[in-house]
Amino acid sequence: MSSRFSSGGSNSNSHRLHNHSYITMASTNNILQSLIRSNIALLSQKIGLLDVLVSKNNLTLATKQFAKICPYVNASIGQHYRHSLDHIELAALVAQQQHSLAIDNNTSSDVVPELHYDLRVRGGSLESDLQLCRERIVNIVNVFESLQQTTTTTNNNNVDSTSLTNEPIKAYFNLSSTSNKELPLPTTIGRELGFVIHHSIHHMAMCKVIALHTLKLKESELPVGFGRAPSTLLFDKNK
């Protein structure tokens, strides 16, 4: 039996910006909490860039900048945000679903979720509407914060939420331009929660190029470490 997930959008009304880097030390006692904190911090950086655009201009002009195609990368911040958020949202939702099943049954479920990363909706308002995109990010943060709270609580109620990172799932990818067939790859929730962070950082690096060269922002105006991998920041720090 399987549970199928593909990309979508979501809304919310408020958000508390997290003022910490997405670099967090992996805890041997609770890898799940480290993954959650890292995803929340990365999403907060995404929000931070949007808020910079609005604060320097106004929502109308910022929205135009959000959707502006950069000739260097042939894409917009909106397009890179939509694509990377598709991935993060899927991983967050499947983690939330599997944890809910564990609470209800107090045991592992026979349901094997399927993540279909390449079944996504390109274009549309999630790429062109800054405010809608921001609300979507906030909603994903809320999913992670809810998971953070419930996993902490259930650890004290005979539900081993830390084992959630090892829950088996299947990630489907289209790896050929000559076939529509998706290839299923066995993986775990923990691995996918880590994968979507690295995947998003690379797209944020492209957003940084757009922000600096097309929108003419200064690097000092961007969230600290925006679009840079944790390994790179650690390397620079230790030089």
CYANA upper distance limits for C-alpha pairs under 8 A (distance plus 0.5 A):
  1 MET  CA    110 ASP  CA      7.35
  1 MET  CA    111 VAL  CA      5.71
  1 MET  CA    112 VAL  CA      6.80
  2 SER  CA    111 VAL  CA      5.53
  2 SER  CA    112 VAL  CA      5.06
  2 SER  CA    113 PRO  CA      5.65
  2 SER  CA    114 GLU  CA      7.02
  3 SER  CA    111 VAL  CA      6.91
  3 SER  CA    112 VAL  CA      6.67
  3 SER  CA    113 PRO  CA      4.78
  3 SER  CA    114 GLU  CA      6.26
  4 ARG  CA    113 PRO  CA      6.29
  4 ARG  CA    114 GLU  CA      5.18
  4 ARG  CA    115 LEU  CA      6.87
  4 ARG  CA    116 HIS  CA      7.93
  5 PHE  CA     90 LEU  CA      7.01
  5 PHE  CA     94 VAL  CA      7.95
  5 PHE  CA    113 PRO  CA      7.81
  5 PHE  CA    114 GLU  CA      6.42
  5 PHE  CA    115 LEU  CA      5.62
  5 PHE  CA    116 HIS  CA      6.57
  6 SER  CA     90 LEU  CA      7.18
  6 SER  CA    115 LEU  CA      6.91
  6 SER  CA    116 HIS  CA      5.67
  6 SER  CA    117 TYR  CA      6.98
  6 SER  CA    118 ASP  CA      8.46
  6 SER  CA    119 LEU  CA      6.25
  6 SER  CA    120 ARG  CA      7.02
  7 SER  CA     86 ASP  CA      5.71
  7 SER  CA     87 HIS  CA      7.83
  7 SER  CA     89 GLU  CA      7.88
  7 SER  CA     90 LEU  CA      6.88
  7 SER  CA    116 HIS  CA      8.23
  7 SER  CA    117 TYR  CA      7.60
  7 SER  CA    119 LEU  CA      7.02
  7 SER  CA    120 ARG  CA      5.43
  7 SER  CA    121 VAL  CA      7.54
  8 GLY  CA     86 ASP  CA      7.11
  8 GLY  CA     89 GLU  CA      8.34
  8 GLY  CA    120 ARG  CA      7.71
  8 GLY  CA    121 VAL  CA      7.91
  9 GLY  CA     86 ASP  CA      8.30
  9 GLY  CA    126 LEU  CA      7.84
  9 GLY  CA    136 ARG  CA      6.62
 10 SER  CA    135 GLU  CA      7.58
 10 SER  CA    136 ARG  CA      5.18
 10 SER  CA    139 ASN  CA      6.73
 10 SER  CA    140 ILE  CA      8.32
 11 ASN  CA    132 LEU  CA      7.47
 11 ASN  CA    135 GLU  CA      5.23
 11 ASN  CA    136 ARG  CA      5.26
 11 ASN  CA    137 ILE  CA      8.47
 11 ASN  CA    138 VAL  CA      7.85
 11 ASN  CA    139 ASN  CA      6.17
 12 SER  CA    135 GLU  CA      5.43
 12 SER  CA    136 ARG  CA      7.12
 12 SER  CA    138 VAL  CA      6.51
 12 SER  CA    139 ASN  CA      5.66
 13 ASN  CA    135 GLU  CA      6.89
 13 ASN  CA    138 VAL  CA      8.15
 14 SER  CA    135 GLU  CA      8.25
 14 SER  CA    138 VAL  CA      7.40
 15 HIS  CA    138 VAL  CA      6.29
 17 LEU  CA     44 SER  CA      6.26
 17 LEU  CA     47 ILE  CA      8.30
 17 LEU  CA     48 GLY  CA      8.29
 18 HIS  CA     40 ILE  CA      8.09
 18 HIS  CA     41 ALA  CA      6.57
 18 HIS  CA     44 SER  CA      6.35
 19 ASN  CA     41 ALA  CA      8.12
 19 ASN  CA     44 SER  CA      8.38
 20 HIS  CA     41 ALA  CA      6.73
 21 SER  CA     38 SER  CA      8.38
 21 SER  CA     41 ALA  CA      6.55
 21 SER  CA     42 LEU  CA      7.94
 21 SER  CA    224 VAL  CA      8.02
 21 SER  CA    225 GLY  CA      7.88
 22 TYR  CA     37 ARG  CA      7.88
 22 TYR  CA     38 SER  CA      5.12
 22 TYR  CA     39 ASN  CA      7.51
 22 TYR  CA     40 ILE  CA      8.17
 22 TYR  CA     41 ALA  CA      5.24
 22 TYR  CA     42 LEU  CA      5.73
 22 TYR  CA    230 PRO  CA      8.19
 23 ILE  CA     38 SER  CA      6.92
 23 ILE  CA    230 PRO  CA      6.20
 24 THR  CA     34 SER  CA      6.88
 24 THR  CA     37 ARG  CA      7.89
 24 THR  CA     38 SER  CA      6.71
 25 MET  CA     34 SER  CA      7.47
 26 ALA  CA     30 ASN  CA      8.29
 26 ALA  CA     31 ILE  CA      6.30
 26 ALA  CA     34 SER  CA      6.02
 26 ALA  CA     35 LEU  CA      8.30
 27 SER  CA     31 ILE  CA      5.73
 27 SER  CA     33 GLN  CA      8.44
 27 SER  CA     34 SER  CA      6.95
 30 ASN  CA     34 SER  CA      7.36
 30 ASN  CA    162 THR  CA      6.51
 31 ILE  CA     35 LEU  CA      6.76
 31 ILE  CA    162 THR  CA      7.64
 31 ILE  CA    165 THR  CA      7.98
 32 LEU  CA     36 ILE  CA      6.69
 32 LEU  CA    162 THR  CA      6.53
 32 LEU  CA    164 LEU  CA      7.95
 32 LEU  CA    165 THR  CA      6.56
 32 LEU  CA    190 GLY  CA      7.38
 33 GLN  CA     37 ARG  CA      6.61
 33 GLN  CA    148 GLN  CA      7.05
 34 SER  CA     38 SER  CA      6.59
 35 LEU  CA     39 ASN  CA      6.72
 35 LEU  CA    190 GLY  CA      8.05
 35 LEU  CA    193 LEU  CA      6.89
 35 LEU  CA    194 GLY  CA      6.96
 36 ILE  CA     40 ILE  CA      6.69
 36 ILE  CA    144 PHE  CA      6.57
 36 ILE  CA    145 GLU  CA      8.27
 36 ILE  CA    148 GLN  CA      7.16
 36 ILE  CA    193 LEU  CA      8.35
 37 ARG  CA     41 ALA  CA      6.62
 38 SER  CA     42 LEU  CA      6.66
 38 SER  CA    197 ILE  CA      8.11
 39 ASN  CA     43 LEU  CA      6.65
 39 ASN  CA    144 PHE  CA      8.28
 39 ASN  CA    193 LEU  CA      8.24
 39 ASN  CA    197 ILE  CA      6.82
 40 ILE  CA     44 SER  CA      6.65
 40 ILE  CA    141 VAL  CA      6.24
 40 ILE  CA    144 PHE  CA      7.30
 40 ILE  CA    145 GLU  CA      8.28
 41 ALA  CA     45 GLN  CA      6.91
 42 LEU  CA     46 LYS  CA      7.06
 42 LEU  CA    197 ILE  CA      7.85
 43 LEU  CA     47 ILE  CA      6.90
 43 LEU  CA    137 ILE  CA      7.04
 43 LEU  CA    141 VAL  CA      7.45
 44 SER  CA     48 GLY  CA      6.55
 45 GLN  CA     49 LEU  CA      6.96
 45 GLN  CA    223 PRO  CA      6.48
 45 GLN  CA    226 PHE  CA      7.22
 46 LYS  CA     50 LEU  CA      7.18
 46 LYS  CA    137 ILE  CA      8.46
 46 LYS  CA    204 MET  CA      8.46
 47 ILE  CA     51 ASP  CA      6.68
 47 ILE  CA    134 ARG  CA      6.83
 47 ILE  CA    137 ILE  CA      7.76
 48 GLY  CA     52 VAL  CA      6.75
 48 GLY  CA    222 LEU  CA      8.12
 48 GLY  CA    223 PRO  CA      6.66
 49 LEU  CA     53 LEU  CA      6.94
 49 LEU  CA    222 LEU  CA      6.68
 49 LEU  CA    223 PRO  CA      7.10
 50 LEU  CA     54 VAL  CA      6.95
 50 LEU  CA     62 ALA  CA      8.42
 50 LEU  CA     66 PHE  CA      8.44
 50 LEU  CA    130 LEU  CA      7.80
 50 LEU  CA    134 ARG  CA      7.90
 51 ASP  CA     55 SER  CA      6.47
 52 VAL  CA     56 LYS  CA      6.60
 52 VAL  CA    221 GLU  CA      7.74
 52 VAL  CA    222 LEU  CA      7.95
 53 LEU  CA     57 ASN  CA      6.87
 53 LEU  CA     58 ASN  CA      8.17
 53 LEU  CA     62 ALA  CA      5.71
 53 LEU  CA     65 GLN  CA      8.27
 54 VAL  CA     58 ASN  CA      5.36
 54 VAL  CA     59 LEU  CA      5.70
 54 VAL  CA     61 LEU  CA      8.24
 54 VAL  CA     62 ALA  CA      5.70
 57 ASN  CA     61 LEU  CA      6.69
 57 ASN  CA     62 ALA  CA      6.68
 58 ASN  CA     62 ALA  CA      6.31
 59 LEU  CA     63 THR  CA      6.40
 59 LEU  CA    130 LEU  CA      8.47
 60 THR  CA     64 LYS  CA      7.06
 61 LEU  CA     65 GLN  CA      6.82
 62 ALA  CA     66 PHE  CA      6.53
 62 ALA  CA    130 LEU  CA      8.01
 63 THR  CA     67 ALA  CA      6.90
 63 THR  CA    128 SER  CA      7.49
 63 THR  CA    129 ASP  CA      6.64
 63 THR  CA    130 LEU  CA      5.64
 63 THR  CA    131 GLN  CA      8.29
 64 LYS  CA     68 LYS  CA      6.51
 64 LYS  CA    128 SER  CA      8.24
 65 GLN  CA    215 LEU  CA      7.32
 66 PHE  CA     76 SER  CA      7.11
 66 PHE  CA     77 ILE  CA      5.95
 66 PHE  CA     78 GLY  CA      5.91
 66 PHE  CA    128 SER  CA      7.25
 66 PHE  CA    129 ASP  CA      8.26
 66 PHE  CA    130 LEU  CA      6.82
 67 ALA  CA     76 SER  CA      5.90
 67 ALA  CA     77 ILE  CA      6.92
 67 ALA  CA     78 GLY  CA      5.85
 67 ALA  CA     79 GLN  CA      8.03
 67 ALA  CA    127 GLU  CA      7.12
 67 ALA  CA    128 SER  CA      5.46
 67 ALA  CA    129 ASP  CA      8.17
 68 LYS  CA     75 ALA  CA      8.25
 68 LYS  CA     76 SER  CA      5.82
 68 LYS  CA     77 ILE  CA      7.94
 69 ILE  CA     74 ASN  CA      6.51
 69 ILE  CA     75 ALA  CA      5.32
 69 ILE  CA     76 SER  CA      4.96
 69 ILE  CA     77 ILE  CA      8.40
 70 CYS  CA     74 ASN  CA      5.80
 70 CYS  CA     75 ALA  CA      6.02
 70 CYS  CA     76 SER  CA      6.38
 70 CYS  CA    210 ILE  CA      6.29
 70 CYS  CA    214 THR  CA      6.39
 71 PRO  CA     75 ALA  CA      7.89
 71 PRO  CA    214 THR  CA      8.47
 72 TYR  CA    209 VAL  CA      8.45
 72 TYR  CA    210 ILE  CA      8.17
 73 VAL  CA    206 MET  CA      7.66
 73 VAL  CA    210 ILE  CA      8.12
 75 ALA  CA     79 GLN  CA      6.86
 75 ALA  CA     80 HIS  CA      7.84
 76 SER  CA     80 HIS  CA      6.98
 76 SER  CA    207 CYS  CA      7.97
 76 SER  CA    210 ILE  CA      7.68
 77 ILE  CA     81 TYR  CA      6.49
 77 ILE  CA    127 GLU  CA      8.45
 77 ILE  CA    206 MET  CA      8.44
 77 ILE  CA    207 CYS  CA      5.73
 77 ILE  CA    210 ILE  CA      7.40
 77 ILE  CA    211 ALA  CA      8.49
 78 GLY  CA     82 ARG  CA      6.53
 78 GLY  CA    126 LEU  CA      7.68
 78 GLY  CA    127 GLU  CA      4.72
 78 GLY  CA    128 SER  CA      6.39
 78 GLY  CA    129 ASP  CA      8.37
 78 GLY  CA    130 LEU  CA      7.94
 78 GLY  CA    133 CYS  CA      8.42
 79 GLN  CA     83 HIS  CA      6.69
 79 GLN  CA    123 GLY  CA      7.95
 79 GLN  CA    127 GLU  CA      5.53
 79 GLN  CA    128 SER  CA      8.41
 80 HIS  CA     84 SER  CA      6.67
 80 HIS  CA    203 HIS  CA      6.25
 80 HIS  CA    204 MET  CA      7.84
 80 HIS  CA    206 MET  CA      8.13
 80 HIS  CA    207 CYS  CA      7.42
 81 TYR  CA     85 LEU  CA      6.36
 81 TYR  CA    127 GLU  CA      7.77
 81 TYR  CA    133 CYS  CA      8.43
 81 TYR  CA    203 HIS  CA      7.98
 81 TYR  CA    204 MET  CA      8.27
 82 ARG  CA     86 ASP  CA      6.64
 82 ARG  CA    126 LEU  CA      6.57
 82 ARG  CA    127 GLU  CA      6.20
 82 ARG  CA    133 CYS  CA      8.06
 83 HIS  CA     87 HIS  CA      7.49
 83 HIS  CA    122 ARG  CA      8.41
 84 SER  CA     88 ILE  CA      7.02
 84 SER  CA    196 VAL  CA      8.10
 84 SER  CA    199 HIS  CA      7.48
 84 SER  CA    200 SER  CA      5.65
 84 SER  CA    203 HIS  CA      7.29
 85 LEU  CA     89 GLU  CA      6.31
 85 LEU  CA    137 ILE  CA      7.99
 85 LEU  CA    200 SER  CA      8.18
 86 ASP  CA     90 LEU  CA      6.85
 86 ASP  CA    117 TYR  CA      8.05
 86 ASP  CA    120 ARG  CA      7.71
 87 HIS  CA     91 ALA  CA      6.98
 87 HIS  CA    117 TYR  CA      6.76
 87 HIS  CA    196 VAL  CA      6.52
 88 ILE  CA     92 ALA  CA      6.62
 88 ILE  CA    140 ILE  CA      8.46
 88 ILE  CA    193 LEU  CA      7.98
 88 ILE  CA    196 VAL  CA      5.93
 88 ILE  CA    197 ILE  CA      8.00
 88 ILE  CA    200 SER  CA      8.47
 89 GLU  CA     93 LEU  CA      6.56
 89 GLU  CA    140 ILE  CA      6.62
 90 LEU  CA     94 VAL  CA      6.71
 90 LEU  CA    115 LEU  CA      7.31
 90 LEU  CA    117 TYR  CA      8.27
 91 ALA  CA     95 ALA  CA      6.67
 91 ALA  CA    115 LEU  CA      8.17
 91 ALA  CA    189 ILE  CA      7.68
 91 ALA  CA    192 GLU  CA      6.75
 91 ALA  CA    193 LEU  CA      6.35
 91 ALA  CA    196 VAL  CA      7.97
 92 ALA  CA     96 GLN  CA      6.66
 92 ALA  CA    140 ILE  CA      7.71
 92 ALA  CA    143 VAL  CA      7.24
 92 ALA  CA    144 PHE  CA      7.07
 92 ALA  CA    193 LEU  CA      7.80
 93 LEU  CA     97 GLN  CA      6.59
 93 LEU  CA    143 VAL  CA      7.86
 94 VAL  CA     98 GLN  CA      6.59
 94 VAL  CA    113 PRO  CA      7.44
 94 VAL  CA    189 ILE  CA      8.17
 95 ALA  CA     99 HIS  CA      6.63
 95 ALA  CA    164 LEU  CA      7.99
 95 ALA  CA    189 ILE  CA      6.83
 96 GLN  CA    100 SER  CA      6.68
 96 GLN  CA    143 VAL  CA      7.77
 96 GLN  CA    147 LEU  CA      6.70
 97 GLN  CA    101 LEU  CA      6.81
 98 GLN  CA    102 ALA  CA      6.75
 98 GLN  CA    109 SER  CA      8.07
 98 GLN  CA    164 LEU  CA      8.00
 99 HIS  CA    103 ILE  CA      6.78
 99 HIS  CA    147 LEU  CA      8.43
 99 HIS  CA    151 THR  CA      8.34
 99 HIS  CA    161 SER  CA      7.57
 99 HIS  CA    164 LEU  CA      7.31
100 SER  CA    104 ASP  CA      6.73
101 LEU  CA    105 ASN  CA      6.51
101 LEU  CA    106 ASN  CA      8.22
101 LEU  CA    107 THR  CA      8.47
101 LEU  CA    108 SER  CA      8.11
101 LEU  CA    109 SER  CA      7.06
102 ALA  CA    106 ASN  CA      5.41
102 ALA  CA    107 THR  CA      5.75
102 ALA  CA    108 SER  CA      6.23
102 ALA  CA    109 SER  CA      7.27
102 ALA  CA    159 VAL  CA      7.75
103 ILE  CA    107 THR  CA      8.08
103 ILE  CA    154 THR  CA      8.16
103 ILE  CA    159 VAL  CA      7.18
105 ASN  CA    109 SER  CA      8.16
106 ASN  CA    158 ASN  CA      8.31
106 ASN  CA    159 VAL  CA      6.53
107 THR  CA    159 VAL  CA      8.30
112 VAL  CA    168 PRO  CA      7.17
112 VAL  CA    169 ILE  CA      5.89
112 VAL  CA    170 LYS  CA      7.69
113 PRO  CA    168 PRO  CA      8.47
113 PRO  CA    169 ILE  CA      5.66
113 PRO  CA    170 LYS  CA      6.88
114 GLU  CA    169 ILE  CA      6.56
114 GLU  CA    170 LYS  CA      5.35
114 GLU  CA    171 ALA  CA      6.34
114 GLU  CA    172 TYR  CA      7.57
115 LEU  CA    169 ILE  CA      8.11
115 LEU  CA    170 LYS  CA      6.68
115 LEU  CA    171 ALA  CA      5.15
115 LEU  CA    172 TYR  CA      6.42
116 HIS  CA    171 ALA  CA      6.68
116 HIS  CA    172 TYR  CA      5.40
116 HIS  CA    173 PHE  CA      7.18
117 TYR  CA    171 ALA  CA      7.81
117 TYR  CA    172 TYR  CA      6.93
117 TYR  CA    173 PHE  CA      6.82
118 ASP  CA    172 TYR  CA      8.09
118 ASP  CA    173 PHE  CA      6.55
118 ASP  CA    174 ASN  CA      6.91
123 GLY  CA    127 GLU  CA      6.41
123 GLY  CA    128 SER  CA      8.43
124 GLY  CA    128 SER  CA      7.25
125 SER  CA    129 ASP  CA      5.68
125 SER  CA    132 LEU  CA      7.88
126 LEU  CA    130 LEU  CA      8.11
126 LEU  CA    132 LEU  CA      6.80
126 LEU  CA    133 CYS  CA      5.89
127 GLU  CA    133 CYS  CA      7.78
129 ASP  CA    133 CYS  CA      6.71
130 LEU  CA    134 ARG  CA      6.64
131 GLN  CA    135 GLU  CA      6.71
132 LEU  CA    136 ARG  CA      6.72
133 CYS  CA    137 ILE  CA      6.84
134 ARG  CA    138 VAL  CA      6.78
135 GLU  CA    139 ASN  CA      6.70
136 ARG  CA    140 ILE  CA      6.89
137 ILE  CA    141 VAL  CA      6.73
138 VAL  CA    142 ASN  CA      6.68
139 ASN  CA    143 VAL  CA      6.93
140 ILE  CA    144 PHE  CA      6.96
141 VAL  CA    145 GLU  CA      6.58
142 ASN  CA    146 SER  CA      6.48
143 VAL  CA    147 LEU  CA      6.66
144 PHE  CA    148 GLN  CA      6.47
145 GLU  CA    149 GLN  CA      6.67
146 SER  CA    150 THR  CA      6.60
147 LEU  CA    151 THR  CA      6.35
148 GLN  CA    152 THR  CA      6.75
149 GLN  CA    153 THR  CA      6.77
150 THR  CA    154 THR  CA      6.43
151 THR  CA    155 ASN  CA      6.58
151 THR  CA    161 SER  CA      6.00
151 THR  CA    162 THR  CA      8.28
152 THR  CA    156 ASN  CA      7.90
152 THR  CA    161 SER  CA      8.41
153 THR  CA    157 ASN  CA      7.55
154 THR  CA    158 ASN  CA      7.26
154 THR  CA    159 VAL  CA      5.88
154 THR  CA    160 ASP  CA      7.86
154 THR  CA    161 SER  CA      7.29
155 ASN  CA    159 VAL  CA      6.02
155 ASN  CA    160 ASP  CA      6.24
155 ASN  CA    161 SER  CA      6.50
155 ASN  CA    162 THR  CA      8.38
160 ASP  CA    164 LEU  CA      8.19
163 SER  CA    167 GLU  CA      7.29
164 LEU  CA    189 ILE  CA      7.30
164 LEU  CA    190 GLY  CA      7.73
165 THR  CA    188 THR  CA      6.95
165 THR  CA    189 ILE  CA      5.59
165 THR  CA    190 GLY  CA      4.37
165 THR  CA    191 ARG  CA      7.79
166 ASN  CA    188 THR  CA      5.88
166 ASN  CA    189 ILE  CA      6.78
166 ASN  CA    190 GLY  CA      6.64
167 GLU  CA    188 THR  CA      5.80
167 GLU  CA    189 ILE  CA      6.22
167 GLU  CA    190 GLY  CA      8.19
168 PRO  CA    186 PRO  CA      7.56
168 PRO  CA    187 THR  CA      6.34
168 PRO  CA    188 THR  CA      5.02
168 PRO  CA    189 ILE  CA      7.19
169 ILE  CA    186 PRO  CA      6.62
169 ILE  CA    187 THR  CA      5.92
169 ILE  CA    188 THR  CA      5.79
169 ILE  CA    189 ILE  CA      7.10
170 LYS  CA    184 PRO  CA      6.39
170 LYS  CA    185 LEU  CA      5.96
170 LYS  CA    186 PRO  CA      5.21
170 LYS  CA    187 THR  CA      6.28
170 LYS  CA    188 THR  CA      8.16
171 ALA  CA    184 PRO  CA      6.11
171 ALA  CA    185 LEU  CA      5.70
171 ALA  CA    186 PRO  CA      6.98
171 ALA  CA    187 THR  CA      7.21
172 TYR  CA    182 GLU  CA      6.16
172 TYR  CA    183 LEU  CA      5.78
172 TYR  CA    184 PRO  CA      4.90
172 TYR  CA    185 LEU  CA      6.65
173 PHE  CA    182 GLU  CA      5.60
173 PHE  CA    183 LEU  CA      5.78
173 PHE  CA    184 PRO  CA      7.20
173 PHE  CA    185 LEU  CA      8.41
174 ASN  CA    179 SER  CA      8.38
174 ASN  CA    180 ASN  CA      7.14
174 ASN  CA    181 LYS  CA      6.77
174 ASN  CA    182 GLU  CA      5.03
174 ASN  CA    183 LEU  CA      6.73
175 LEU  CA    182 GLU  CA      7.73
175 LEU  CA    183 LEU  CA      7.80
176 SER  CA    180 ASN  CA      7.96
176 SER  CA    181 LYS  CA      8.50
187 THR  CA    191 ARG  CA      7.17
187 THR  CA    192 GLU  CA      7.85
188 THR  CA    192 GLU  CA      6.86
189 ILE  CA    193 LEU  CA      6.65
190 GLY  CA    194 GLY  CA      6.85
191 ARG  CA    195 PHE  CA      6.54
192 GLU  CA    196 VAL  CA      6.62
193 LEU  CA    197 ILE  CA      7.36
194 GLY  CA    198 HIS  CA      7.27
195 PHE  CA    199 HIS  CA      6.57
196 VAL  CA    200 SER  CA      6.43
197 ILE  CA    201 ILE  CA      6.75
198 HIS  CA    202 HIS  CA      7.15
198 HIS  CA    229 ALA  CA      7.80
199 HIS  CA    203 HIS  CA      7.31
200 SER  CA    204 MET  CA      6.59
201 ILE  CA    205 ALA  CA      6.70
201 ILE  CA    226 PHE  CA      8.40
201 ILE  CA    227 GLY  CA      5.59
201 ILE  CA    228 ARG  CA      6.93
201 ILE  CA    229 ALA  CA      6.83
202 HIS  CA    206 MET  CA      7.22
202 HIS  CA    227 GLY  CA      6.92
202 HIS  CA    228 ARG  CA      8.20
202 HIS  CA    229 ALA  CA      8.37
203 HIS  CA    207 CYS  CA      6.86
203 HIS  CA    227 GLY  CA      7.84
204 MET  CA    208 LYS  CA      6.62
204 MET  CA    226 PHE  CA      7.32
204 MET  CA    227 GLY  CA      4.95
204 MET  CA    228 ARG  CA      8.45
205 ALA  CA    209 VAL  CA      7.04
205 ALA  CA    226 PHE  CA      7.72
205 ALA  CA    227 GLY  CA      4.45
205 ALA  CA    228 ARG  CA      7.02
206 MET  CA    210 ILE  CA      6.92
206 MET  CA    227 GLY  CA      8.03
207 CYS  CA    211 ALA  CA      6.55
207 CYS  CA    227 GLY  CA      8.07
208 LYS  CA    212 LEU  CA      6.58
208 LYS  CA    226 PHE  CA      7.74
208 LYS  CA    227 GLY  CA      6.91
209 VAL  CA    213 HIS  CA      6.33
209 VAL  CA    214 THR  CA      8.11
210 ILE  CA    214 THR  CA      5.59
210 ILE  CA    215 LEU  CA      6.87
211 ALA  CA    215 LEU  CA      5.33
211 ALA  CA    216 LYS  CA      6.63
211 ALA  CA    217 LEU  CA      6.07
212 LEU  CA    216 LYS  CA      5.28
212 LEU  CA    217 LEU  CA      5.32
212 LEU  CA    218 LYS  CA      6.64
212 LEU  CA    219 GLU  CA      7.26
213 HIS  CA    217 LEU  CA      8.06
217 LEU  CA    221 GLU  CA      7.18
217 LEU  CA    222 LEU  CA      8.34
218 LYS  CA    222 LEU  CA      7.70
220 SER  CA    224 VAL  CA      8.40
222 LEU  CA    226 PHE  CA      7.11
225 GLY  CA    233 LEU  CA      7.89
228 ARG  CA    232 THR  CA      7.04
228 ARG  CA    233 LEU  CA      7.29
229 ALA  CA    233 LEU  CA      6.92
230 PRO  CA    234 LEU  CA      6.57
231 SER  CA    235 PHE  CA      6.54
232 THR  CA    236 ASP  CA      6.68
233 LEU  CA    237 LYS  CA      6.58
234 LEU  CA    238 ASN  CA      6.70
235 PHE  CA    239 LYS  CA      6.74
